[in-house]
Every structure is written in structure tokens, then in C-alpha cells.
Amino acid sequence: MKALLNSALELCLLRKGPQDLPASIHLLWLLAMLNLLVGTMMVLDAQFGLFRAILENLFGLTLLLGLLAAALAMSGRLPRFQQTANAMLLSGLLLSLLALPLVAWRHRSESTESELLLLVVFIWSILVLGHIIRHAFEISFNLGIAIALLYNILAWSIMSQLFPMAA
């Protein structure tokens, strides 16, 4: 467990890449379940309930892993899927755990400080995702960041259409 936590930290500090993680389907399932749990906690509220929070997060995980598999397959790098998915899920889990108290703070007080800190975590997540993409596809860091940003815009757009906020 300590090695996994160290790997997550090293990924988020851009010191390790997906190639430094094991290609383990068991780890992939564990990380997917943990991401589902933490993600559900982040979007759960009394208005929409548990079912919608789980459904929203399941769709988000499916979108991430599906687009990753398709992109790796189209570029002839599908054997990198497990390591890359593990890196994305592991770093995403750590950053989500960091954001979780900020989300709770924002819901309680709607403070500017909490929103600024959430923006910092979001920018950090874009950099980490860009770093992982760079290694997985052997492209420049800047292009990896651009793809990560494009993915986030696309995912947000799809998710906001499928799971609209209350009027």
C-alpha cells in the first residue's frame, strides 16, 4: 500500500510515468472502484441522490477508459492500456482525495478561497494527465497538456448534457 501511495505521489509530482506502474488488471479494478467511491462522494447531494451520483461517475470512468483504449488502439499502443489507465486512475484518486475537503468547504460556505484552491487542483490535474498522456503516446508535454485540456472540456460538455444541474 505504501508503494502505491508513493507511486501516486510521484505521478502527481511528474517524477514517474505510466511505464513505472505495473500492468495489473487487479490494480485497475481496485483503482476504478476507489475512484467510483470517491467520485460519488464528491458529487453526492441531497437533491439528486446516490443513484445519480453513482451513474454519473460510472459514465465518467467509462468515458475516460473507453477514449483511452480507443486512442491507444488507433495509435498502435494498446498494450500500454493497463499501465496508462492505472496511472490516470491512481493520480486522479489522489487529486480527488485532495479536492474532497475543498468541495465540502465550497458547499458549506461558497467561499472564494475554496473555489481558488479547487481551480489549483484542477490545473494540477490537467498537468498530471498531460504528463501521463505524453509518456503513453510519446508526444511532447505541451501536446499532452493540450489533449488533457481538450478531454476535460469534452467530458464536461458530455456530462453536463447527460447530467444537468438543477434549474
C-alpha positions, 0 to 999 in steps of 0.5 A: 500500500505504501508503494502505491501511495508513493507511486501516486505521489510521484505521478502527481509530482511528474517524477514517474510515468505510466511505464513505472506502474505495473500492468495489473488488471487487479490494480485497475479494478481496485483503482476504478472502484476507489475512484467510483467511491470517491467520485460519488462522494464528491458529487453526492447531494441531497437533491439528486441522490446516490443513484445519480451520483453513482451513474454519473461517475460510472459514465465518467470512468467509462468515458475516460477508459473507453477514449483511452483504449480507443486512442491507444488502439488507433495509435498502435499502443494498446498494450500500454492500456493497463499501465496508462489507465492505472496511472490516470486512475491512481493520480486522479484518486489522489487529486480527488482525495485532495479536492474532497475537503475543498468541495465540502468547504465550497458547499458549506460556505461558497467561499472564494478561497475554496473555489481558488484552491479547487481551480489549483487542483484542477490545473494540477490535474490537467498537468498530471494527465498531460504528463501521463498522456505524453509518456503513453503516446510519446508526444511532447508535454505541451501536446499532452497538456493540450489533449488533457485540456481538450478531454476535460472540456469534452467530458464536461460538455458530455456530462453536463448534457447527460447530467444537468444541474438543477434549474 
